[in-house]
Amino acid sequence: MSTIVVVGAGLGGMSAAYELRETLGNGHAIVLVGEGERFAFTPSNPWLAVGWRQEKDTTLPVAEHVARKGIRYLGSGVARIEAEANRVVTGAGETIDYDYLVICTGPRLAFEEVPGAGPDGGHTESVCTAPHALQAWQRYQQFLQSPGPVVIGAVQGASCFGPAYEFAMIVDADLRKRKLR
């Protein structure tokens, strides 16, 4: 029996863990390591930012769902990977020895690379994570009180691209629905 550790419990990591279980059957241990107790469906973030969905509609408890497939979940993140020893140490200090390691951590948001970028940069918002999208929803509410020009884009090398394109179309549709466009 092998132990497979999947690092990252977003779309890639969840998909990888489920596919591994389906492909390998129950003869191998699969451990999914992520940050936090809830899985957030990232493609729904633009909907959160315009109020079309609420966070409870786009998240679910990870451990409960993956356990149904015999996948163990640890939500304290990874403190370090000790590749030479085939070991992962979680944020809670738990050590997991592995035979195989799958890394599905997604993009690294590097807003600091562009001054003023990102939800804490003072000049832009983000829909790359659910907390970012919820913050963008607050700013969108302010925008709706005094609408004007809006720029939607992605910062190369600093953010995620896919959600920006979808968000542009969703904002357009929402503003048309509100008769503000």
Buried (B, 14 or more C-beta within 10 A) or exposed (E): EEBBBBBBBBBBBBEBBBEBBEEBEEEBBBBBBBBEBBBBBBEBBBBBBBEBBEBEEBBBEBBEBBEEBEBBBBBBBBEEBEEEEBBBBBBEEEEBEBEEBBBBBBEEBEBEEBEEBBBEBEEBBBBBBBBBBBBBBEEBEEBBEEEEEEEBEBBEEBBBEBBBEBBBEBBEEBBEEEEEE
